[in-house]
């Protein structure tokens, strides 16, 4: 993402978060009646209710559509195999997957390319302060829902949890847009939410609702949005996010009851929303601790390896995707054909096993989900590898997590399944289609966890299903590097609270070990996409620098009363989003910093042509032609441009009084402040601009502006390349100490 080489951000980066405008005009708009304040509070809770309701309905419909589409595909294929038409069965399976993948790729490539991938990196970047164009549009929402259903139903090794997070965020963003003249939504109460803070809060609630809808895990969704998504968090937001996820849980519970009565289609029982795999015997002892530690170490190593390989593959895919939509679609279809060949061909390598006599479910399970897929076997036998690989990811997880199934799978089948899922997940993510990582990561972790449990056998008190759960936890920790939220999601997903201590230990070990190699998978993806994401901690070398060391020029400033021609020239020749306003004699004894004015507000003033014939103060008379809505946050996709505005020569010689529309109390720091301390302030408060003032009086009233660009490592290390050496020198010193811990 391009940025200018000065102290203001480029418009393409569109860093969007900022504190509420504290100008005189904004203070006047806040002095509303008590009725307006009550109306604002009630409407915010109402929007949270609508977000939860909509995300719950969409999440249920998503699961139901995938279950029926994939179920019908597997039934037709299985029926053909029962008749011995193996070639025709493969053609039907491969063609159906190809058509679904082609459909998902085409609508994504030509309708909304922003819908490709998980969507979690884009939402996380937005909540950090980066507004990527089009990520919350109606087109993106439509493609995300339809494309995700098609991609998952096409047996691609992708998930729907990430797309549901993006879907929930899109719904929240559209509801909180605050009215649109284009669609006739201009009611007064919608204006309350036309600011960055309220939109950010609603999108945070939407992301929490997405995880809650994917796994029927309301508390896990709340914690995930806190731990992974949001960069700024308030106690009031906890209540609203909790309320939103609670609505999602209630909606899903009500709809699942309807499906359990058989009213949701051939395969629609609602079971895919939650992997209800409660173990009847989840007892463990201290002697099981070494095996749990081993799973944590394996998860950390494999998780960091997964992130490393995924980053390399995404770089290759980006080179292909840059060539145009046709190459994107060809890549997606090629992955689909390769996936179909593996899923249909690998089960032929497995030997058929006799059905267990004490099985609690039909064996073999013909055309349905279950642990005993018949595939090519004779009556009374089943193909264990087909039960895992020739199935949906949700059913594979259920089969791996299942209790009392220690003798169901062979060593070779589980190992082949793990290797296949590991490779296909890396290959499938970067295609031009909505694709999540959450569910594939759970599948991979569960498969090697099951394999470790099979190797240990009777030496442990844990059954193989519990090893699969712990393996999923270790791989989640090794890839996503979160602890609290993942722990709660897995507990809600398995409905087994007794696993809490083991999951906590596994997550801590895998995350700690993986952090020594590379970063969070979503952070790596954000870096590849060029999002200038601000970390929650400062790098050690930032403590060696002051803010004056990284602020660059030239600095564009305006006077309190400015000539129209000068404003127009600056706006047309720069892409800065904020400008300091200074006051000079005779309005003050010496030049002083008055405040900060935004580009969007300058454009509004110019479009309304509220000009003065002479340089004079206007006072409260400036608000006769404006309302609070005129300076509210614009809707999505409305850049602050003025190319269509024309001015006469007489108007260009007139003046604008900027005092009433300027934020007179912006955040400022002294130029000698540590860069690390300024970064914490910038991120925690959610700033867009941070003014730097000189330490010595008598100089210019403002020394520069710090923006997101100035805190980026690329910018800092570009100015001071010697810091790179010291960074690696510290790493060489710290690495042996870290290794001693293990």
Buried (B, 14 or more C-beta within 10 A) or exposed (E): BEBBEBBBBBBEBBBBBBBEBBBBBBEBBEEEEEEBEEBBEEBBEEBBBBBBBBBBBBBBEBBBBBBBBBBBBBBBBBBBBEEEBBEEBBBBBBEBBBBBBBBBBBBBBEBBBBBBBBBBBBBBBBBBBBBBEBBBBEBBBBBBBBBBBBBBBBBBBBBBBBBBBBBBBBBBBBBBBBBBEEEEEEEEBBBBBBBBBBBBBBBBBBBBBBBBBBBBBBBBBBBBBBBBBBBBBEEEBBEBBBBBBBBBBBBBBEBBEEBEEEEBBEBBBBBBBBBEBEBEEBEBEEEBEEBBEBBBBBBBBBBBBBBBBBBEBBEEBEEBBEEEBEBBBBBBBEBBBBBBEBBBEBBEEBEBBEBBEEBEEEBBBBBBBBBBBBBBBEEEBBBBBBBBBBBBBBBBBBBBBBBBBBEBBBEEBBBBBBBBBBBBBBBBBBBBBBBBBBBBBBBBBBBBBBBBBBEBEEEBBBBBBBBBBBBBBBBBBBBBBBBBBBBBBBBBBBBBEBBEEBBBBBBBBBBBBBBBBBBBBBBBBBBBBBBBBBBEEBBEBBEBBBBBBBBBEEBBBBBBBBBBBBBBEBBEEBBBBBBBBBBBEEBEEEBEBBBBBBBBBBBBBBEEBBBBEEBEEBEEEBBEEBEBBBBBBBBBEEEBEBEEEEBEEEBBEBBBBBBBBBBBEBBBBBBEBBBBBBBBBBBEEBBBBBBBBBEEEEEBBBBBBBBBBBBBBEBBBEEBEEBEEEBEEEEEEEEEEEEEEE
